[in-house]
């Protein structure tokens, strides 16, 4: 029996890809980081990429906490 392997970076909801992409550009703009239009991030500093990813994670956690708090407050 062959076990299927999933990538840890795969989206649970594929339709969320567009929203995450938009969030990435919003966060980068707020941090003053210019993302290339061609999609090649090879020249992006590791620190910059980490800052963007960290802010995205913080926002997603905050959004989830707000949703959970709204559900339990009913």
Backbone torsions as a table, in degrees:
resi	resn	phi	psi	omega
1	UNK	NA	128.0	-177.7
2	UNK	-95.1	123.2	178.3
3	UNK	-82.7	135.3	177.6
4	UNK	-81.9	136.5	-179.5
5	UNK	-106.9	135.0	175.9
6	UNK	-111.5	147.3	178.2
7	UNK	-78.3	142.8	-179.7
8	UNK	-68.3	-19.9	-179.2
9	UNK	-92.9	3.3	179.8
10	UNK	-75.9	145.4	-177.5
11	UNK	-82.7	137.4	176.1
12	UNK	-69.2	-39.3	178.0
13	UNK	-116.2	97.0	-176.3
14	UNK	-56.7	-27.8	179.5
15	UNK	-66.4	-14.0	-179.6
16	UNK	-78.7	-8.6	-176.2
17	UNK	-57.1	-43.1	-179.0
18	UNK	-64.9	-42.9	179.5
19	UNK	-65.4	-38.9	178.1
20	UNK	-67.5	-37.5	178.3
21	UNK	-63.7	-43.7	178.5
22	UNK	-63.4	-42.3	179.0
23	UNK	-61.2	-39.5	179.0
24	UNK	-59.9	-44.7	-179.2
25	UNK	-69.8	-36.9	177.6
26	UNK	-63.4	-46.8	-179.2
27	UNK	-63.8	-44.7	179.9
28	UNK	-59.9	-42.4	179.3
29	UNK	-63.2	-43.8	179.3
30	UNK	-62.6	-33.5	179.8
31	UNK	-84.6	-4.9	-179.5
32	UNK	76.4	25.9	180.0
33	UNK	-103.6	125.6	-179.4
34	UNK	-88.3	115.6	176.6
35	UNK	-90.5	138.7	-179.6
36	UNK	-68.6	141.9	-179.4
37	UNK	-70.8	-25.7	-176.5
38	UNK	-79.4	-6.0	177.3
39	UNK	85.4	0.2	178.3
40	UNK	-89.7	114.1	-176.4
41	UNK	-104.0	16.2	-178.4
42	UNK	-63.9	-24.3	179.5
43	UNK	-94.3	1.6	179.0
44	UNK	-77.6	132.6	178.7
45	UNK	-66.8	147.4	179.2
46	UNK	-58.4	-40.3	179.3
47	UNK	-61.7	-40.4	179.7
48	UNK	-66.7	-45.6	179.4
49	UNK	-62.1	-40.8	178.5
50	UNK	-65.1	-38.4	178.0
51	UNK	-64.2	-43.4	179.1
52	UNK	-63.6	-48.9	-179.6
53	UNK	-62.3	-39.5	179.1
54	UNK	-64.6	-42.7	179.2
55	UNK	-67.3	-38.3	177.5
56	UNK	-62.2	-45.3	179.5
57	UNK	-60.9	-45.0	178.5
58	UNK	-57.9	-44.2	-179.1
59	UNK	-65.9	-42.2	-179.9
60	UNK	-65.1	-40.0	177.0
61	UNK	-64.6	-44.2	179.3
62	UNK	-60.9	-43.3	179.0
63	UNK	-62.9	-41.2	179.3
64	UNK	-65.8	-42.4	178.5
65	UNK	-61.8	-40.2	178.7
66	UNK	-65.5	-39.8	177.6
67	UNK	-63.8	-44.9	-179.8
68	UNK	-65.3	-39.1	179.0
69	UNK	-65.6	-35.9	177.5
70	UNK	-67.2	-35.6	179.9
71	UNK	-72.3	-40.5	-175.8
72	UNK	-78.2	-16.6	-178.7
73	UNK	-84.3	3.9	-177.9
74	UNK	-80.1	NA	NA
